[in-house]
Amino acid sequence: MIELWPPGEPTEVDDARLAALYAYPAGLTAPFVRVNFVSTIDGAVTLDGRSAGLGSDADRRVFGLLRQLAEVVLVGAGTVRAEDYRGARRPTRGRGTPPPIAVVTGSADLDPGSRLLTDTAVPPIVLTTDSAPAERRDRLAAAGADVVVLDRLTPGALLAELARRGLHRVLCEGGPSLFGDLVAADAVDELCLTVAPLLAGGPAGRIARGTDGSGSRSSELAGVLHEEGVLLLRYRRRSPAVEPIG
Ligand SMILES: NC(=O)c1ccc[n+]([C@@H]2O[C@H](COP(=O)([O-])OP(=O)(O)OC[C@H]3O[C@@H](n4cnc5c(N)ncnc54)[C@H](OP(=O)(O)O)[C@@H]3O)[C@@H](O)[C@H]2O)c1
């Protein structure tokens, strides 16, 4: 894997360098939201309804590292259902346990027998509301989930709950609906986007979806890595312009 950006002599990236490149800002006192996606060069986020066919060694290497750097993995229920999510395997760096998977679901329609609950070292957090049927919430709690009933599932409410638990290094793994909500709320600090050298065509959606399309957000390029035609892009929230004094 070669580092192409910031500009300079392209250099091979070892594990220590990779971890330094993707380190969260130090001393966080509020959630920092990193979002990670993989897409084809024509913008498809799935092949046959799943992201698995878009993967590569480079993407898997960074995907694994991002989980090790995160304190929580935030994900929408659609992705959990489509990808049959299970718990993260490796401990968060500096902690003894893997990051919990925090699932956003208005319906609480998650299978209590799924890998999310049966194949995990730590209980998943299920973020839902009291409009989800109580029996579904109870079944998930009985299966070991940490079920949290919030007034609303807005990005602000979700991140406030994570902050309340001291979970500041947030890794959102999608999907497009949850990411669209985060974009609309201007809650995204960083996007890690792997571009797979594939053309998919077909009906696949893009990485963000939502109803509120107003107000595009400007981002700045923070890093580019390359391996075997795969680009790993990192964009950060553009720092606010410094107002001249006087
Ligand atoms: N290429 C990639 O990197 C990548 C990454 C992730 C996902 N994907 C793909 O994306 C597809 C899933 O897309 P999706 O848009 O359905 O994914 P999603 O955002 O993971 O799931 C949407 C569902 O999550 C819940 N949800 C999300 N945000 C919510 C909010 N603010 N308030 C209430 N509920 C919320 C709702 O669940 P309930 O229906 O339970 O209420 C909603 O139906 C899958 O095919 C997956 O493979 C690809």
The ligand as a Tripos MOL2 file, in Angstrom:
@<TRIPOS>MOLECULE
LIG
   48    52     1     0     0
SMALL
NO_CHARGES

@<TRIPOS>ATOM
      1 N1        -20.6100   -0.4960    0.4540 N.am      1 LIG1
      2 C1        -20.6430   -0.2180    1.7320 C.2       1 LIG1
      3 O1        -19.6280    0.2410    2.2930 O.2       1 LIG1
      4 C2        -21.9130   -0.4190    2.5140 C.ar      1 LIG1
      5 C3        -21.9230   -0.0610    3.8660 C.ar      1 LIG1
      6 C4        -23.1140   -0.2350    4.5750 C.ar      1 LIG1
      7 C5        -24.2360   -0.7610    3.9560 C.ar      1 LIG1
      8 N2        -24.1760   -1.1020    2.6580 N.ar      1 LIG1
      9 C6        -25.3740   -1.6570    2.0030 C.3       1 LIG1
     10 O2        -26.4390   -0.7520    2.1640 O.3       1 LIG1
     11 C7        -27.6720   -1.5020    2.1640 C.3       1 LIG1
     12 C8        -28.5400   -1.0510    3.3220 C.3       1 LIG1
     13 O3        -28.9420    0.2680    3.0790 O.3       1 LIG1
     14 P1        -29.8940    1.0310    4.0830 P.3       1 LIG1
     15 O4        -29.9710    2.4340    3.6480 O.co2     1 LIG1
     16 O5        -31.1380    0.2450    4.2990 O.co2     1 LIG1
     17 O6        -29.0030    0.9280    5.3800 O.3       1 LIG1
     18 P2        -29.0360    1.4530    6.8550 P.3       1 LIG1
     19 O7        -28.8860    2.9200    6.9400 O.co2     1 LIG1
     20 O8        -28.0160    0.6130    7.5170 O.co2     1 LIG1
     21 O9        -30.4420    0.9900    7.4150 O.3       1 LIG1
     22 C9        -31.6230    1.7150    7.3070 C.3       1 LIG1
     23 C10       -32.4670    1.2680    8.4770 C.3       1 LIG1
     24 O10       -31.7600    1.5880    9.6790 O.3       1 LIG1
     25 C11       -32.6340    2.1990   10.5970 C.3       1 LIG1
     26 N3        -32.2820    3.5990   10.6430 N.ar      1 LIG1
     27 C12       -31.1870    4.1870   10.1060 C.ar      1 LIG1
     28 N4        -31.1490    5.4800   10.4330 N.ar      1 LIG1
     29 C13       -32.2340    5.7040   11.1720 C.ar      1 LIG1
     30 C14       -32.7600    6.8560   11.8240 C.ar      1 LIG1
     31 N5        -32.1120    8.0300   11.7860 N.pl3     1 LIG1
     32 N6        -33.9130    6.7360   12.4960 N.ar      1 LIG1
     33 C15       -34.5500    5.5650   12.5590 C.ar      1 LIG1
     34 N7        -34.1100    4.4290   11.9860 N.ar      1 LIG1
     35 C16       -32.9630    4.5130   11.3120 C.ar      1 LIG1
     36 C17       -34.0360    1.9030   10.0860 C.3       1 LIG1
     37 O11       -34.2530    0.6140   10.5720 O.3       1 LIG1
     38 P3        -35.6620   -0.0710   10.8470 P.3       1 LIG1
     39 O12       -36.1800   -0.4150    9.4960 O.co2     1 LIG1
     40 O13       -35.3350   -1.2670   11.6730 O.co2     1 LIG1
     41 O14       -36.5060    0.9330   11.5780 O.co2     1 LIG1
     42 C18       -33.8160    1.9380    8.5810 C.3       1 LIG1
     43 O15       -34.7890    1.2040    7.8700 O.3       1 LIG1
     44 C19       -27.3150   -2.9650    2.2520 C.3       1 LIG1
     45 O16       -27.4830   -3.5260    0.9690 O.3       1 LIG1
     46 C20       -25.8440   -2.9490    2.6230 C.3       1 LIG1
     47 O17       -25.1660   -4.0460    2.1040 O.3       1 LIG1
     48 C21       -23.0420   -0.9370    1.9190 C.ar      1 LIG1
@<TRIPOS>BOND
     1     1     2 1
     2     2     3 2
     3     2     4 1
     4     4     5 ar
     5     4    48 ar
     6     5     6 ar
     7     6     7 ar
     8     7     8 ar
     9     8     9 1
    10     8    48 ar
    11     9    10 1
    12     9    46 1
    13    10    11 1
    14    11    12 1
    15    11    44 1
    16    12    13 1
    17    13    14 1
    18    14    15 2
    19    14    16 1
    20    14    17 1
    21    17    18 1
    22    18    19 2
    23    18    20 1
    24    18    21 1
    25    21    22 1
    26    22    23 1
    27    23    24 1
    28    23    42 1
    29    24    25 1
    30    25    26 1
    31    25    36 1
    32    26    27 ar
    33    26    35 ar
    34    27    28 ar
    35    28    29 ar
    36    29    30 ar
    37    29    35 ar
    38    30    31 1
    39    30    32 ar
    40    32    33 ar
    41    33    34 ar
    42    34    35 ar
    43    36    37 1
    44    36    42 1
    45    37    38 1
    46    38    39 2
    47    38    40 1
    48    38    41 1
    49    42    43 1
    50    44    45 1
    51    44    46 1
    52    46    47 1
@<TRIPOS>SUBSTRUCTURE
     1 LIG1         1 GROUP 0 **** ****
